[in-house]
Amino acid sequence: MKDFLDEIRNCIDAESFVKLTLSKPSDKQSELTNVYVRPIKLKNEPRLSFTYKYKTNDQVKNFDLAESVEQIKTLIEEAFKNATLFTTQNNWSLQTSKKGKISVKKSPPSLTEPDDISHDRSKTKRADSSKPYLHFLGITDKKGNIIPKMADKYRQINKYLEIIEGLISSADMPENISVVDMGSGKGYLTFALYDYLQNTLKLKAQVTGIELRKELVGYCNLIAQQCEFTNLKFECKPIQEFEQDKIDILIALHACDTATDDAIAKGILSKAQLIICAPCCHKQIRQQVKGKEQESPLLKYGIFKERQFEMVTDTIRALIMEEHQYQSKIFEFVSNEHTRKNIMLVGVKSQTKKANISRDKIDSIKKEFQIDEHYLERLVDKHIS
């Protein structure tokens, strides 16, 4: 440990520090998955910037050089088994064994040029503003400049693609990916996803948008033709009537009330590798418990009751996905500064079958809140039984 930390101090002094990565969490259940460290200049003073990668978000903190070394030492001792230091002279790899023994190895440098150390370097944009589809959708002008009133939508698109990128890397995807976006609306995110999969990640993808409003379907199909997006199409029909055996990625953003459940059920029954939902209104459970007195004093007030049953509805959805071998996550999709309906519910198909305790949890929640039935239960059980 001392040798590794000394090497960090030395390469900082010699200005040969490129970056440091911390990986392989000591606790496999930890929400913190990686830490990336890079040098920056803040008000012309050298600092190290730490990016803490959690399962649902990133956090960035900057430390002076002395604090940085102490922070790295603490992270190695308490949180991570592996650390890799990249310098312009050598790479240094630290590994901690199961018994706590630390070993350090030196190897030739993989990066011989220092990184950009400006603090305000621009973020990677996964949706290039010069793309024609952004202009056709009214997000950019003819020169590829973002139209001011559409700036929030452009940021949302890039955040969405960032989330999708991470989720795809965690799922077991086939060579030819079938994506279905249920409730595609004006198609902002559908077009962005198709372009990103097909033209940026160079994956073979067939993307279908399902939308009830006929005028939007015609509008989106016209833009797809103008952009020569040959494997992107939009269909006008209810989610319940859409039939397709092969779905690898199922998306349903802001599908109202039980339409979210219809979409999740389609994903589960088709054994989709990835189910991505942003639930909208949550009426089914709320109406079902209407008139039933709840024990918790928190549910005495209408606004708290509404929020509580939103959480109950989405928790049961997540547990039903777990019951069918999905690893579920619930997190904020966009800042709640703009909307409170900002929750994203994700299921990643697990390749290993685990002992299922989700049914007991579901039954316990239903009993606690006097719920007779969750709509998603009925949909899935009906087809599987």
Secondary structure, 3 states (H helix, E strand, C coil): CHHHHHHHHHHHHCCCEEEEEEEEECCCCCCEEEEEEEEEEECCEEEEEEEEEECCCEEEEEECHHHHHHHHHHHHHHCEEEEEEEECCCEEEEEECCCCCEEEEEECCCCCCCCCCECCCCCCCCCCCCCHHHHHCCCECCCCCECHHHHHHHHHHHHHHHHHHHHHHHCCCCCEEEEEEECCCCCHHHHHHHHHHHHHCCCEEEEEEEECCHHHHHHHHHHHHHCCCCCEEEEECCHHHCCCCCCCEEEEECCCCCHHHHHHHHHHHCCCCEEEEECCCCHHHHHHCCCCCCCCHHHHCHHHHHHHHHHHHHHHHHHHHHHCCEEEEEEECCCCCCCCCCEEEEEEECCCCCCCCHHHHHHHHHHHHCCCCCHHHHHHHHHHC
